[in-house]
Amino acid sequence: MKTSFDDKDIRILRALRTDSRKSLASIAVDIGMPHTTLMDRMQKIKRIRPRFTTLIDFERLGFSYRCIFMLRVMQRIQAEKIAMMPNINTVSFIDDEKHIMAEAVFRNILEVEEFREMLDQFHDIRHFYILEELKRESFMSGV
């Protein structure tokens, strides 16, 4: 079931996406909304926010290689198994439920190649190195 959002809700979401560490009182002041109104609207917003998370600079952690793998799976359970593999950050179905895109992070090229070998059981495998990220997780953030 879709939840409808108005301009005030969007302003709250944008403020949270920009800096989720800010206090709700500070956000209320920034967007010109009474704190009680903000608290009421947060109840609705919580229904669409499955979890709080942190964006990580993987390179600073020593994971200098990021790759996108695109491949065909025969059954959904195969995609779920890939999602549980080490190094996997994100897995998405694309086009249909037969093709997936998986983002993975690695410390070195040897790890990339070993991971690629684990995927040999699948079909139509392509992989791409992410050279530079131009934009990440910024939709509705005001950034």
N, C-alpha and C positions, 0 to 999 in steps of 0.2 A: 504494500500500500504506500503510495506516494504521500509525502507530507508537503503542504504548500508553504512557501516562504515568501515573505514580503521584503521590502527594502531594508527595514530595520533588522530583520534576521540576517540578511546578507551582510549588513555592516558589522554585525557581531561575528559572523563567520570569518569575514575578512580580517578583523582584528585578531581573532584567535589564530588564523593561519599565518599572520605576520609575526606574532610573538605570543605563543601560548603560555609563556611563563608569567605574563603580566597578570596582576590581580584583576578580578572581575570589577572591583571598585574603580580601578584605574581605567579599564576598558570603558566602563559606563561614562566616566568623565570625558574620555577621548572621543567617544561617538555621540556625546550629548544626550544620554538616556538616563532616566532615573535608575538607581541601583535595583530597586524592587522590580521594575519592568524587565531589566536585564535578567534578573534571576528567574522570573517567570518564563521568559523566552528561552533560557538555557535548558529548561526541562524538555522543550520541543527539540532543541538542537542536539541534546544528548542521545536522542533516538537515532540520529543519522551518523553519529560519531562512534564507531565501534571500539576505538581504543585511543589512548594517547600514545604517541610514539616520538622517537628522536631521529632526526636525519643524521647520518654518520658519514664522516669523511673517511672512507675505507682506505684510501691511500695513506693517510696518517697512521693507520693501524697496521700498515705493512702489506695491505692487499693492493698491489700496484696494477693488477690486471683485472679488468672487468669485461665480460663478454655477454653478448646476446646470442642465444642458441635458438634456432627455429627448426622444428622438426615435426614429423607426423607420428601420431600415436594411433593404435588400433582401438584402444579402449580407454575410458576415462581413468580407470585404476592405474594405467601406466603413467598418465600425467600426474596423478596423486603421488606415485612413487618418486617421480622426478622431483616433485615439490619437497619431498623429505630428504633428498640427497644433501650431503654437506656442500657448502659453497653456494647453494641456491639462495638468492635473495627474493626473487619474484617469479611466479609462473602464471601465465595467462593463456586462455584459449583465444585463438584468432581465427577469423573467417567461419569456422564451424567447430565441432567438437572433435576434430581429427588433427588439427594443427595447433601447436603451442609455441609460445615464445617464453624463454626462460632466461632471466638475468642471473649471472653468477659472478662471484668475486674470488680472486686467487692471489696468492703471494708471488708466484713466479710462473714462467712459461711452462715448466715441467708439470705443475699442477693443472694447467689448462689442458695440456695434451693427455694427461692421465684421465681427467674428467671426460674429455672428448671420447676416449676409448671406451669408457663406461657406457656411453650413449650409442655405441655401434649396433646394438640390437634394434634400434629404431630406424625409421626410414626418412629420406629426404632431409638429412641433417645439414644445416648451414650454420656457421658461427661467424660472428663479427666482433672485433675488438672495439670497445668504446674508447676512443682516443681522448675526447674532451667533452665534458658535459656543459652545454650552453645554458640550460635552464632545467630546474628540477623542483617539483612540488611547489609551484608558485601560483597555480590557478586559484583565484579568489584570495590571494594573499596581499594584494596591493603592492607587491614587489615587482 
